[in-house]
Amino acid sequence: MVEVVKTSVHNPGCLIYYTDKYIVTGDSYIPDFEVMTKLSRCNKKQAAKSIERILNLAENRIICPEHGETICI
């Protein structure tokens, strides 16, 4: 089963998808890169909360970001 979570990181419409083994973070979380929060529709406090939630969900899952390598944390 795939779960979908809204993550207002650099865009209020950002979504992530996860299963028991994988988390597809798209542009919401890219390991080793700072999330872009300078866009006009971005809320830095909400972005920080979303990143924290993503990292909690990513535990023991393979992270599949929009850019870069797939990793496991």
Beta strands, then each sheet from edge to edge (+ up, - down):
strand 1: 3-6
strand 2: 15-18
strand 3: 22-26
strand 4: 62-65
strand 5: 71-72
sheet 1: 1+ 2- 3+ 4+ 5-
end
